[in-house]
Amino acid sequence: MLRAMPQPTRALSTQERTDWLRLIRSENVGPVTFFRLIERYGSAAAALRALPELAARGGRSKPLRICSRAEAERETAAVERIGARLLAACEPEFPPLLAHADDCPPVLCVLGHAHLLARPTVAIVGARNASLNGRKLAERIARDLGEAGYLVASGMARGIDAAAHAGALAAGTVAVVAGGADVFYPEENRDLQLRVGAEGAVVAEMPVGMQPQARHFPRRNRIIAGLSLGVLVVEAALKSGSLITARIAADLGREVFAVPGSPLDPRCHGTNALLREGAWLTEGAQDVLGVLAARPGPRLAEPSRATPSAPPPAEPPEAELGPARRRILECLSPTPVQVDELIRGCQLSPAVVQTVILELELAGRVSRHPGNQVCLV
């Protein structure tokens, strides 16, 4: 899902960046909720002040954990100690395509050459237990794409990811990691990640020093897809993170490419499935370059940097919100439902439904899912 930026692209002051970091590190505030709060209250500072009341209105009895200024400043200092920087989604150097995704990370830690993120990007992902031929092909395609002027993105996993980074090192590559930007995972890629950080860029959504956990990898995958014009999959099983990345890319309107393989090799079942679903058959970089060159019109317009921010919308009155909370809770279940369907089913205005969902999420009673879906926790 794509969204408009909540405000013009601009550099944040030190205090504003700290407030952005505090907001996204606060309890129950995910990326989608973060931008809903910015849109409603106009700034991260105002949103932080509103959090306790919103959570209480959603039915939370205990205090919400709000990231303190001291915590945010310690994280900022840790980022600076490793030679990295924090980029907010509204700032000029933030990856432009990623900034339009509905669940775009509000803040990224970037280690290395942040200016590379402005280049047109193609992601190459695939199996960790890749074949020798698969690794050789991924490395060759990455090298050729780099020589054609594209930044190559991948996830620093073993196998296809590592081969893609190695092939693109000379021309430019970005590694999106699941943990902190200073954490090496897997350990066998330590030297490669150090080289990418020195010659390309390492990007992380998680705080410095955080070890990757299973729930972090889908979040990493949606960043890889979001910053890329297209995603190429070279060897992948049917239930793999690489296919998740490809399907996120398709949902965002990006191109999906796949290398065909033997039906006797389980590592090719995923790529062959993508081809059946309409992915571009790819045997070399020219297949990717030809499709990207033929994309019609502007790929995704960047938000205007001159347009002033719109005033925050008026909050619906409590007399309207009270009955709406009861109706929405009756309509929700543990099975995710699209917010648009909820609006139609409850026969309430979008503003009222979005406000109630915001309250319930901050109270910890509702969770968000891809595709603008929500469900009871």
C-alpha positions as CSV (number, residue, x, y, z in Angstrom):
1,M,0.0,0.0,0.0
2,L,1.3,3.5,-0.9
3,R,0.7,6.7,1.1
4,A,1.5,10.3,0.7
5,M,4.3,11.7,2.9
6,P,2.8,13.4,6.0
7,Q,4.8,16.5,5.5
8,P,7.2,18.0,2.9
9,T,10.6,16.4,2.5
10,R,12.9,18.4,4.8
11,A,15.8,17.9,7.2
12,L,14.7,17.5,10.9
13,S,16.3,19.5,13.7
14,T,18.2,17.5,16.4
15,Q,15.2,17.8,18.7
16,E,12.7,16.8,16.1
17,R,14.8,13.7,15.2
18,T,14.9,12.8,18.9
19,D,11.1,13.1,19.1
20,W,10.7,10.9,16.0
21,L,12.9,8.3,17.6
22,R,11.1,8.5,20.9
23,L,7.7,8.0,19.2
24,I,8.6,5.0,17.1
25,R,10.4,3.4,20.1
26,S,7.3,3.8,22.4
27,E,5.1,0.9,23.3
28,N,2.5,-0.2,20.7
29,V,3.6,2.4,18.2
30,G,4.4,0.7,14.9
31,P,5.2,2.4,11.5
32,V,1.6,2.8,10.4
33,T,0.5,4.1,13.8
34,F,3.4,6.4,13.8
35,F,2.3,8.2,10.6
36,R,-1.3,8.2,11.7
37,L,-0.2,10.1,14.8
38,I,2.0,12.5,12.8
39,E,-0.9,13.2,10.5
40,R,-3.4,13.8,13.3
41,Y,-1.2,15.8,15.7
42,G,1.2,17.5,13.3
43,S,4.4,16.6,15.0
44,A,6.1,13.8,17.0
45,A,6.3,16.0,20.1
46,A,2.5,16.6,20.1
47,A,1.8,12.9,19.4
48,L,4.0,11.9,22.4
49,R,1.9,14.2,24.6
50,A,-1.3,12.6,23.3
51,L,-0.2,8.9,23.7
52,P,-1.3,8.4,27.4
53,E,-4.8,9.7,26.8
54,L,-5.3,7.8,23.5
55,A,-4.3,4.5,25.2
56,A,-6.6,5.2,28.2
57,R,-9.5,5.9,25.8
58,G,-8.8,2.6,24.1
59,G,-9.2,0.8,27.4
60,R,-5.7,0.5,28.7
61,S,-5.5,0.5,32.5
62,K,-1.7,0.6,33.1
63,P,0.6,3.4,31.9
64,L,1.9,3.2,28.4
65,R,5.7,2.9,28.2
66,I,6.9,6.0,26.3
67,C,10.5,6.2,25.2
68,S,12.3,8.8,27.3
69,R,14.4,11.6,25.8
70,A,17.4,10.1,27.6
71,E,16.8,6.7,26.0
72,A,16.6,8.3,22.5
73,E,19.7,10.3,23.1
74,R,21.6,7.2,24.2
75,E,20.5,5.4,21.0
76,T,21.6,8.4,18.9
77,A,25.0,8.4,20.7
78,A,25.4,4.7,20.0
79,V,24.6,5.3,16.3
80,E,27.3,8.0,16.1
81,R,29.8,5.8,17.9
82,I,29.7,3.2,15.1
83,G,30.0,6.0,12.5
84,A,26.4,5.7,11.3
85,R,23.5,8.2,11.1
86,L,19.8,8.3,11.6
87,L,17.6,9.2,8.6
88,A,13.9,10.1,9.1
89,A,11.4,9.2,6.4
90,C,10.7,12.9,5.7
91,E,14.4,13.8,5.0
92,P,15.9,14.3,1.5
93,E,18.4,11.4,1.7
94,F,15.8,8.8,2.8
95,P,15.2,6.2,0.1
96,P,12.5,7.9,-2.1
97,L,10.5,4.8,-3.1
98,L,10.5,3.4,0.5
99,A,9.1,6.7,1.8
100,H,5.8,6.0,0.0
101,A,5.1,2.6,1.5
102,D,2.3,2.7,4.1
103,D,4.5,0.8,6.7
104,C,7.7,2.6,5.8
105,P,10.1,2.7,8.8
106,P,9.9,6.3,10.3
107,V,13.6,6.2,11.1
108,L,16.5,4.2,9.6
109,C,20.0,3.7,10.8
110,V,22.4,4.0,7.9
111,L,26.0,3.0,8.1
112,G,28.2,3.9,5.1
113,H,27.3,6.1,2.1
114,A,23.8,7.3,2.5
115,H,23.8,9.1,-0.8
116,L,23.7,5.7,-2.6
117,L,20.1,5.3,-1.4
118,A,19.0,7.9,-4.0
119,R,20.1,5.7,-6.8
120,P,17.5,3.4,-8.7
121,T,17.6,0.1,-6.9
122,V,17.1,-3.5,-7.7
123,A,16.9,-6.2,-5.0
124,I,18.3,-9.7,-5.5
125,V,17.2,-12.3,-2.9
126,G,17.1,-16.1,-2.7
127,A,17.9,-19.3,-1.0
128,R,20.4,-19.5,1.9
129,N,21.4,-23.0,0.9
130,A,21.8,-21.9,-2.7
131,S,23.5,-24.0,-5.4
132,L,26.9,-23.1,-6.8
133,N,25.3,-22.2,-10.1
134,G,22.6,-20.1,-8.4
135,R,25.3,-18.1,-6.4
136,K,27.4,-17.6,-9.6
137,L,24.3,-16.3,-11.5
138,A,23.3,-14.0,-8.7
139,E,26.8,-12.5,-8.5
140,R,27.0,-12.0,-12.3
141,I,23.6,-10.3,-12.5
142,A,24.4,-8.1,-9.6
143,R,27.7,-7.0,-11.2
144,D,26.0,-6.3,-14.5
145,L,23.2,-4.3,-12.8
146,G,25.8,-2.3,-10.9
147,E,27.7,-1.5,-14.1
148,A,24.4,-0.4,-15.6
149,G,24.0,2.2,-12.9
150,Y,21.7,0.4,-10.4
151,L,22.2,0.0,-6.7
152,V,21.8,-3.7,-5.7
153,A,19.9,-4.4,-2.4
154,S,19.8,-7.6,-0.5
155,G,19.5,-8.9,3.1
156,M,23.1,-10.1,4.0
157,A,22.0,-13.7,4.4
158,R,24.2,-16.5,3.3
159,G,23.8,-17.9,-0.2
160,I,22.1,-15.7,-2.8
161,D,22.1,-12.6,-0.7
162,A,25.9,-12.8,0.0
163,A,26.6,-13.5,-3.7
164,A,24.6,-10.5,-4.8
165,H,26.4,-8.2,-2.4
166,A,29.8,-9.5,-3.5
167,G,28.9,-9.0,-7.2
168,A,27.8,-5.4,-6.7
169,L,30.4,-4.2,-4.3
170,A,32.4,-2.4,-6.9
171,A,29.4,-0.4,-8.2
172,G,27.3,-0.1,-5.1
173,T,25.2,-2.3,-2.8
174,V,23.0,-1.8,0.2
175,A,22.5,-4.5,2.9
176,V,19.3,-4.3,4.8
177,V,19.9,-6.2,8.1
178,A,17.4,-7.6,10.5
179,G,19.2,-6.6,13.7
180,G,21.3,-3.5,14.5
181,A,23.6,-2.1,11.8
182,D,26.6,-3.2,13.9
183,V,25.5,-6.8,14.4
184,F,26.9,-9.5,12.1
185,Y,24.4,-12.1,11.2
186,P,25.3,-14.7,10.1
187,E,28.8,-14.4,11.6
188,E,30.3,-16.0,8.4
189,N,29.4,-12.8,6.6
190,R,31.2,-10.5,9.0
191,D,34.0,-9.5,6.5
192,L,31.5,-9.0,3.7
193,Q,29.2,-6.8,5.9
194,L,32.3,-4.7,6.9
195,R,33.1,-4.2,3.3
196,V,29.5,-3.2,2.4
197,G,29.5,-0.8,5.3
198,A,32.8,0.8,4.0
199,E,32.1,0.8,0.3
200,G,28.3,0.7,0.1
201,A,25.6,1.1,2.9
202,V,24.2,-1.0,5.7
203,V,20.6,-0.1,6.7
204,A,18.8,-1.2,9.8
205,E,15.4,-0.4,11.4
206,M,16.4,-1.9,14.7
207,P,18.5,-0.1,17.4
208,V,22.3,-0.5,17.4
209,G,23.4,-3.6,19.2
210,M,20.1,-5.5,18.8
211,Q,20.4,-9.2,17.8
212,P,18.0,-10.2,15.1
213,Q,15.0,-12.2,16.1
214,A,12.6,-14.2,13.9
215,R,10.0,-11.4,13.9
216,H,12.5,-8.9,12.5
217,F,13.1,-10.7,9.2
218,P,9.7,-10.0,7.6
219,R,10.2,-6.4,8.6
220,R,13.6,-6.4,6.9
221,N,12.1,-8.0,3.8
222,R,9.5,-5.2,3.4
223,I,12.3,-2.6,3.5
224,I,14.2,-4.5,0.8
225,A,11.0,-4.6,-1.4
226,G,10.1,-1.0,-0.6
227,L,13.3,0.7,-1.6
228,S,13.6,-1.2,-4.9
229,L,12.1,-0.8,-8.4
230,G,12.0,-4.5,-8.7
231,V,12.9,-7.7,-6.9
232,L,14.8,-10.6,-8.5
233,V,14.5,-14.0,-6.9
234,V,17.2,-16.6,-7.6
235,E,16.3,-20.0,-6.1
236,A,13.7,-20.0,-3.3
237,A,11.5,-22.6,-1.6
238,L,7.8,-22.3,-1.7
239,K,7.6,-21.1,1.9
240,S,10.5,-18.7,2.1
241,G,11.3,-15.2,3.1
242,S,12.4,-14.5,-0.5
243,L,8.8,-15.2,-1.7
244,I,7.5,-12.9,1.0
245,T,9.8,-10.1,-0.3
246,A,8.6,-10.7,-3.9
247,R,5.0,-10.6,-2.9
248,I,5.4,-7.4,-0.9
249,A,7.1,-5.9,-4.0
250,A,4.1,-6.9,-6.1
251,D,1.7,-5.4,-3.6
252,L,3.7,-2.1,-3.8
253,G,3.5,-2.1,-7.6
254,R,7.1,-3.0,-8.2
255,E,8.4,-5.5,-10.8
256,V,9.0,-9.1,-9.8
257,F,11.6,-11.2,-11.6
258,A,12.4,-14.9,-11.2
259,V,15.1,-17.3,-12.5
260,P,13.5,-20.5,-13.7
261,G,14.8,-23.8,-12.3
262,S,14.4,-27.6,-12.3
263,P,11.1,-28.8,-10.9
264,L,13.2,-31.6,-9.3
265,D,15.0,-29.0,-7.1
266,P,13.0,-27.8,-4.1
267,R,15.0,-24.6,-4.2
268,C,13.4,-23.7,-7.5
269,H,9.8,-24.4,-6.5
270,G,9.3,-20.9,-5.3
271,T,10.8,-19.2,-8.3
272,N,8.8,-21.4,-10.7
273,A,5.6,-20.5,-8.7
274,L,6.4,-16.8,-9.1
275,L,6.7,-17.3,-12.9
276,R,3.3,-19.0,-13.0
277,E,1.9,-16.0,-11.2
278,G,3.3,-13.5,-13.8
279,A,6.9,-12.7,-12.7
280,W,9.3,-11.8,-15.4
281,L,11.4,-14.8,-16.6
282,T,15.0,-13.8,-16.0
283,E,18.2,-15.4,-17.3
284,G,20.5,-12.3,-17.1
285,A,20.7,-8.6,-16.2
286,Q,19.4,-7.6,-19.6
287,D,16.0,-9.2,-18.8
288,V,15.8,-6.9,-15.8
289,L,17.1,-3.8,-17.5
290,G,14.7,-4.2,-20.5
291,V,11.7,-4.4,-18.2
292,L,12.7,-1.4,-16.1
293,A,13.5,0.7,-19.1
294,A,10.0,0.1,-20.5
295,R,8.2,1.1,-17.3
296,P,5.6,3.7,-18.4
297,G,5.6,7.3,-17.0
298,P,7.0,8.4,-13.7
299,R,7.7,5.4,-11.4
300,L,6.4,7.0,-8.3
301,A,6.2,10.8,-7.9
302,E,8.2,12.2,-5.1
303,P,6.3,14.3,-2.6
304,S,6.5,18.0,-3.3
305,R,9.2,19.7,-1.2
306,A,7.5,23.1,-1.4
307,T,3.9,22.2,-0.4
308,P,3.2,23.3,3.2
309,S,2.0,20.7,5.7
310,A,-1.8,20.4,5.9
311,P,-3.3,21.3,9.3
312,P,-4.1,18.3,11.5
313,P,-7.6,17.1,11.0
314,A,-10.2,17.8,13.7
315,E,-10.7,14.9,16.1
316,P,-14.2,13.4,16.1
317,P,-16.3,14.3,19.2
318,E,-16.5,11.9,22.2
319,A,-20.2,11.6,21.7
320,E,-19.5,10.0,18.4
321,L,-16.5,8.0,19.5
322,G,-18.2,6.2,22.4
323,P,-20.8,4.3,20.5
324,A,-18.3,3.7,17.6
325,R,-15.8,1.9,20.0
326,R,-18.5,-0.6,21.0
327,R,-19.6,-1.2,17.4
328,I,-16.0,-1.6,16.1
329,L,-15.1,-4.0,18.9
330,E,-18.2,-6.1,18.1
331,C,-17.1,-6.2,14.4
332,L,-13.4,-7.2,15.1
333,S,-12.2,-10.7,15.8
334,P,-8.8,-12.5,16.0
335,T,-9.0,-12.8,12.2
336,P,-7.5,-9.8,10.3
337,V,-10.0,-7.6,8.4
338,Q,-9.3,-4.7,6.1
339,V,-9.9,-1.3,7.6
340,D,-11.9,-0.3,4.5
341,E,-14.2,-3.3,5.1
342,L,-14.6,-2.3,8.7
343,I,-15.6,1.2,7.7
344,R,-18.3,-0.2,5.3
345,G,-19.5,-2.9,7.8
346,C,-19.8,-0.5,10.7
347,Q,-21.2,2.3,8.6
348,L,-18.9,4.8,10.3
349,S,-16.8,7.6,8.8
350,P,-13.2,6.9,8.0
351,A,-12.0,9.5,10.6
352,V,-14.0,7.8,13.4
353,V,-12.8,4.3,12.5
354,Q,-9.2,5.4,12.2
355,T,-9.3,7.2,15.6
356,V,-10.8,4.2,17.4
357,I,-8.3,1.8,15.8
358,L,-5.5,4.1,16.9
359,E,-6.8,4.2,20.5
360,L,-7.3,0.4,20.6
361,E,-3.8,-0.3,19.1
362,L,-2.1,2.0,21.6
363,A,-4.1,0.2,24.4
364,G,-2.7,-3.1,23.1
365,R,-6.1,-4.5,22.1
366,V,-5.7,-4.4,18.3
367,S,-2.7,-5.2,16.1
368,R,-2.1,-4.2,12.5
369,H,-1.2,-6.6,9.6
370,P,0.0,-6.1,6.0
371,G,-2.6,-4.9,3.5
372,N,-4.1,-2.3,5.9
373,Q,-5.7,-5.1,8.1
374,V,-6.4,-5.1,11.8
375,C,-7.5,-7.8,14.3
376,L,-8.1,-8.2,18.0
377,V,-5.1,-9.3,20.0
